Amino acid sequence: MQKVCLAAAVALILLNGASRAATTTTSFSVTATLLNTCSVSAAALVFPPYLAGAGAQTATTTVKVSCVKGSIFNVGLGFGNTTGSSYSPRLLSSGANTLQYNLYTSSSYSTVWGDGSGSTQYVTAFGNGTANPVPLTVYGMLPDNAANQVAASGTYSDSILVVIVY
């Protein structure tokens, strides 16, 4: 019986104390700013071995662009290290020797992928969120033309700068 009375007394004291307490409230706002940001990665484009006179060689690679969801971005491709300041043609080099090639926006190989200058175009896309990269296919062609047919044998290379404007 004493335990029940003690518990009731404690409850009564707490209840009386609570009934005398005053309360007040406020609220605060919570904000965040999501900055527009993008990142890019690209895999190498590797042409199959070229045999002069046997036809053009084509290859593809993928440029993956991660941007904030809904953002608009443009993807441009540079001239390459060998050509200096020309998109037509781009050049692969092996020492002083060169092979002509180019990069295109589609499998029709009709529009050179560049920076929008001259007859080149850049590719425009929309961000899917930074965790969901947008894959863009780059189409490469090494033509079987007179300049390439007289090139020396060897391993040729170039490096392309990918520029994202957002």
C-alpha positions in Angstrom: 0.0 0.0 0.0 2.9 2.4 0.7 4.3 1.9 -2.8 1.0 2.9 -4.4 0.6 5.9 -2.2 4.2 7.1 -2.9 3.7 6.7 -6.6 0.5 8.6 -6.5 2.1 11.4 -4.5 5.0 11.7 -7.0 2.5 11.7 -9.9 0.4 14.4 -8.1 3.5 16.6 -7.6 4.6 16.2 -11.2 1.1 16.9 -12.4 0.7 20.0 -10.3 4.2 21.2 -11.4 3.3 20.7 -15.0 0.1 22.5 -14.8 1.8 25.6 -13.4 4.5 25.6 -16.2 4.1 28.0 -19.1 5.1 27.1 -22.7 6.0 29.2 -25.6 7.0 28.3 -29.2 8.9 29.6 -32.2 9.9 28.3 -35.5 12.9 28.8 -37.7 13.3 28.3 -41.5 15.7 25.9 -43.1 17.3 26.7 -46.4 19.9 25.2 -48.7 21.3 26.3 -52.0 22.2 23.7 -54.5 24.9 25.0 -56.8 24.9 24.3 -60.4 27.8 22.0 -61.0 29.0 19.5 -63.5 31.8 16.9 -63.9 32.9 14.9 -66.9 34.7 11.7 -67.7 35.7 10.1 -71.0 37.0 6.8 -72.3 39.6 6.5 -75.0 38.6 6.2 -78.6 40.6 3.4 -80.2 40.4 2.8 -84.0 40.8 -0.7 -85.3 44.1 -1.2 -87.2 44.1 0.7 -90.4 45.1 -0.9 -93.7 45.6 1.7 -96.4 43.2 1.2 -99.3 40.9 -1.1 -97.4 38.3 1.5 -96.4 37.7 3.9 -93.6 37.9 2.9 -90.0 35.3 4.0 -87.4 35.1 3.8 -83.6 33.1 5.3 -80.8 33.7 6.3 -77.2 31.5 7.7 -74.5 31.7 11.0 -72.7 29.8 11.0 -69.4 28.6 14.3 -68.0 27.2 14.6 -64.5 25.3 17.8 -63.9 22.6 19.0 -61.5 19.2 17.7 -62.5 17.5 19.9 -65.1 20.5 22.0 -65.8 21.4 22.7 -69.5 24.9 22.0 -70.6 26.9 22.2 -73.8 29.8 19.7 -74.6 32.5 20.9 -76.9 35.5 19.0 -78.1 38.9 20.7 -78.7 41.1 20.5 -81.8 43.5 17.9 -80.4 47.2 18.3 -79.7 48.4 17.7 -83.2 46.3 20.0 -85.4 46.9 23.3 -83.5 43.8 25.3 -84.5 41.9 23.3 -87.0 39.0 20.9 -86.8 39.3 19.8 -90.4 41.0 17.5 -90.3 42.1 16.5 -86.9 45.4 14.7 -86.9 46.8 11.7 -85.1 50.6 11.8 -84.9 53.5 9.3 -84.7 56.6 11.5 -84.5 56.5 13.7 -87.5 54.0 11.5 -89.3 50.3 12.1 -89.2 47.0 10.4 -90.0 43.8 12.4 -90.6 40.7 11.7 -88.6 37.7 13.5 -87.2 35.1 13.3 -84.4 31.3 13.6 -85.1 28.1 14.1 -83.3 26.3 11.2 -84.9 26.8 7.9 -86.8 26.0 9.7 -90.0 29.5 11.3 -89.7 28.2 14.5 -91.2 28.6 17.1 -88.4 32.1 17.6 -86.9 31.9 17.8 -83.1 33.8 20.9 -82.1 33.1 24.1 -80.2 30.4 25.6 -82.5 32.9 27.6 -84.6 33.0 27.3 -88.3 31.0 24.3 -89.4 31.4 22.4 -86.1 28.7 21.9 -83.5 28.7 21.2 -79.8 26.2 18.9 -78.2 23.5 20.2 -75.8 21.9 18.1 -73.1 20.2 18.2 -69.7 21.5 17.1 -66.4 20.0 14.0 -64.7 21.5 14.8 -61.3 25.1 14.4 -60.3 24.7 10.7 -59.5 23.2 9.9 -62.9 25.7 10.8 -65.7 24.4 11.6 -69.2 26.3 9.3 -71.7 27.1 11.0 -75.0 28.6 9.0 -77.8 31.5 10.4 -79.8 31.8 9.0 -83.3 35.3 8.8 -84.8 36.3 8.2 -88.4 39.7 7.7 -89.9 39.1 8.1 -93.7 40.8 6.0 -96.3 42.0 9.0 -98.3 45.1 9.8 -100.2 46.8 11.5 -97.3 46.3 8.5 -95.0 47.2 6.0 -97.7 50.8 7.4 -97.9 51.4 7.6 -94.1 54.2 5.6 -92.5 53.3 2.5 -90.4 53.3 3.1 -86.6 51.2 3.9 -83.6 49.5 7.2 -83.9 47.8 9.2 -81.1 46.1 12.5 -80.2 44.5 14.0 -77.1 41.1 15.8 -77.1 40.0 18.3 -74.5 36.4 18.0 -73.5 34.8 21.3 -72.4 31.5 21.5 -70.5 29.8 24.9 -70.5 26.9 25.1 -68.0 
